[in-house]
Amino acid sequence: MKDKLVKIMESFGFSYEEGPEIETEENNFDMLNIRKNHPARQMHDTFYLNGDNTKEKYVLRTHTS
């Protein structure tokens, strides 16, 4: 089903790109200039993955360019 949907969307001029599904908070928000108090950073809009021994926050990728 996924392949069929990809082919349909490609026929409309879209392209299918693959990449990591888990990103750092920096890559997902900061590099896109999404401010610290933006609603997309709230817990009900973004799935945060907490590592025990890390300062860096990981999130499931929510934004694409």
PyMOL commands that set and color helices and strands:
alter all, ss='L'
color gray80, all
select helices_A, chain A and resi 2-11+25-28+30-32+39-41
alter helices_A, ss='H'
color red, helices_A
select strands_A, chain A and resi 22-24+48-49+58-60
alter strands_A, ss='S'
color yellow, strands_A
deselect
rebuild
show_as cartoon
